[in-house]
Amino acid sequence: MTDLSRYTTLGTGGPAKEFAKPRTVAEVEELLRHGLPVATIGLGSNLLVADEGVEALVLRLEGELAAVEIDGDVLRAGGGATNAVCLHRARAAGLGSFEFACAIPGTIGGGVWMNAGAYGSDFAQVLERVLVATADGTGWLTPDELGLSYRHSNLRHGQVVVQAELRLQRRPSGEIKARIRELNAERKAAQPTNKRTFGSVFKNPDHELSAGRMLDACGLRGFCIGGAQISPKHANFIENAGGARTEDALALMVEARRRAREHYGVELVHEVEFLGPIEL
Ligand SMILES: Cc1cc2nc3c(=O)[nH]c(=O)nc-3n(C[C@H](O)[C@H](O)[C@H](O)COP(=O)(O)OP(=O)(O)OC[C@H]3O[C@@H](n4cnc5c(N)ncnc54)[C@H](O)[C@@H]3O)c2cc1C
């Protein structure tokens, strides 16, 4: 059994019932007919996996499913390609508009699923179409068909993002590089970039305070349960402070939601995705 804690940036979670690393669309299609429920993971950078494990076949895309090519103004990437590699290839080709992803440590598949975004942009703004494999066949979906909104898509487990096409804008490489440097510096000043986290814990509520500021005002900065800690740098991040389990992170989330409800009457909604039997 493969322990999924190796595949999450927080470093927690139990085993997958089965685990496979398909390299082609045909291999994914075959695995989808295998009988077990299928879930796909990217870099596990937005993922809390149950400590008791996952009763599913978990896929991680490799080979041609992680390849990247440039075709005119279009960047074509496998669902398992990392944002970092895509951004590097785009910059080298003088294609901008993907700079927002410079500090999002995920894959194209995870980015589509989450409609990941930052600094006023997101995947919805650059996606042209997405190739999705299911047990019933493989086909292209448009951003509209994916129902992309703030950190949300309509995708469900059993639908595998095997490829995506991003339409980018011509821009001088130097300009792109400078923008990336600026965004990375901004990120480093505000967030814990050298700790094991899974990015933002909660979506920003419809409130004058962001989730981070609200949890900060609730006195949660630095608060610990077990091996998990609300980041002393940014209260909407949970860090693995050493030996954390998923249940520790979940207990912090329960406490954070309780305080936001009590102090502000706000029901915080989690941004992090759950895999396995997890309930808040
Ligand atoms: C330090 C840090 C900073 C971050 N900053 C940001 C930020 O600024 N903005 C932001 O939006 N996010 C941010 N994140 C969260 C995270 O990086 C993004 O949500 C990212 O897009 C997740 O990609 P992933 O490949 O790691 O997906 P995973 O975490 O592995 O998976 C996320 C979801 O996508 C599904 N999935 C993954 N790949 C596929 C696929 N090929 N087909 C079908 N489903 C798939 C998984 O089943 C899961 O439900 C941050 C995380 C960290 C650790």
The ligand as an ORCA input file, in Angstrom:
! r2SCAN-3c Opt
* xyz 0 1
  C       2.651     27.416     -0.108
  C       1.370     27.267     -0.875
  C       0.825     28.369     -1.519
  C      -0.371     28.262     -2.239
  N      -0.880     29.355     -2.860
  C      -2.019     29.252     -3.578
  C      -2.548     30.390     -4.259
  O      -2.019     31.496     -4.230
  N      -3.698     30.221     -4.961
  C      -4.339     29.026     -5.036
  O      -5.384     28.942     -5.705
  N      -3.850     27.942     -4.400
  C      -2.719     28.023     -3.680
  N      -2.218     26.921     -3.036
  C      -2.978     25.647     -3.065
  C      -2.601     24.695     -4.201
  O      -1.248     24.864     -4.577
  C      -3.507     24.862     -5.436
  O      -4.866     24.644     -5.129
  C      -3.073     23.927     -6.558
  O      -3.769     24.254     -7.727
  C      -3.347     22.446     -6.221
  O      -2.701     21.671     -7.214
  P      -2.163     20.217     -6.917
  O      -1.642     19.689     -8.185
  O      -1.222     20.211     -5.772
  O      -3.515     19.486     -6.541
  P      -3.777     18.498     -5.326
  O      -3.628     19.237     -4.042
  O      -2.992     17.258     -5.506
  O      -5.330     18.188     -5.564
  C      -6.311     19.212     -5.399
  C      -7.634     18.679     -5.972
  O      -7.486     18.520     -7.385
  C      -7.751     17.179     -7.773
  N      -6.832     16.859     -8.868
  C      -5.485     17.071     -8.923
  N      -5.001     16.717    -10.122
  C      -6.047     16.263    -10.849
  C      -6.202     15.753    -12.180
  N      -5.179     15.647    -13.030
  N      -7.443     15.381    -12.581
  C      -8.515     15.476    -11.743
  N      -8.421     15.942    -10.488
  C      -7.213     16.347    -10.046
  C      -7.505     16.338     -6.522
  O      -8.264     15.151     -6.534
  C      -7.996     17.299     -5.426
  O      -9.381     17.219     -5.272
  C      -1.026     26.999     -2.318
  C      -0.463     25.876     -1.676
  C       0.712     26.011     -0.969
  C       1.302     24.782     -0.309
*
